[in-house]
Amino acid sequence: MKKKPPQPTTDQEHWIRLLRQMLLIRRFEEKCAELYSATKIRGFLHLYIGEEAVSVGVMAALTPVDAVVATYREHGQALARGVSPGALMAEMYGKQEGCCRGRGGSMHIFDAATRFYGGNAIVGGSIPLAVGLALADKMQGRQRVSCCFFGDGAVAEGAFHESMNIASLWKLPVLFVCENNLYAMGSALRYTQAVTDLAAKGAGYAVQSEAVDGMDVLAVESAARKAVDSVRGGNGPCFLECRTYRFRAHSMFDAELYRTKEEVEEWKKRDPILQLSASLRAQEALADADFEQMESEVAREVDDAIAFAEAGTWEPVDDLTRFVYSERRTG
């Protein structure tokens, strides 16, 4: 009699969902790179490939009432938050059916329905916005968490230090998530920060801080859940340093001369998708056929998003002054 394969446990089913989310982000962004090269997507494009475990792990700890403020490398966070792949792709195409009517593009994704407040092109720009949202929630007595993502480069910005300080003083419900990928654009962390242990900076503001392996989605989720529970419980802000790595260049314009190919290949061995899928296979919770089916489903979802964007409409020229609230005066 053929032995029946073990059935995934509840935890394993959750981990499979996390794997699928990371895979969707990866395949979506790989297609974005192709579409950018084909000039379907214009402007700037910053890919999240390699960092998927951070957004997926953190989002798993948040609730729909919480707010998320992100950086210009935000496609991963948007998808993990639940923004429609079709609306996201249409936005990058510049079509009216995009989540910002095509006016935001890759760097300015916004979706009120999921409380996803950017997409911010300014380094560190997400941080004070999250503090403002958290202050409003505290003043209104709402048990919400405002989560902001930012890179290691933003830690050098004054806005980071001012925001950490005021959030700590006022015990604001903010989760600060630093995606430390070791390079602020093309500047290595060791050349820009005297103290490269970024989690240690939280101590200077009496903020509960932790460093976590940003290539391990389960480790990120565990740390994020602990931090979110603390923040929601009224204990003030928390700071997570997620040590991760982007496999692609800073942007599509980046010649990537500041790091070696050997370094990139070494980090790819810690690919969060490969790590989790290997763990699930070892537990007999995921067979090769299951992963192939997941790949097929994700491919169809990405293809549908592209078809939606291709079928979208351009904003009429007559509407270009719509939402513009100032007039040019002459004379």
Buried (B, 14 or more C-beta within 10 A) or exposed (E): EEEEEEEBEEEBEBBBEBBBBBBBBBBBBBBBBEBBEEEBBEEBBBBBBBBBBBBBBBBBBBEEEBBBBBBBBBBBBBBBBBBBBBBBBBBBBBBBBBBBBBBBBBBBBBBEEBBBBBBBBBBBBBBBBBBBBBBBBBEEEEBBBBBBBBBBBBBBBEBBBBBBBBBBEBBBBBBBBBBBBBBBEEBBBEEBBEEBEBBEBBEEBEBBBBBBBBBBBBBBBBBBBBBBEBBBEEEBBBBBBBBBBBBBBBBBEBEBEBBEEEEBEEBEEBBBBEBBBEBBBEBEBBEEEBBEEBEEEBBEBBEEBBEBBEEBEEBEEEEEEEEEEEEEEEE
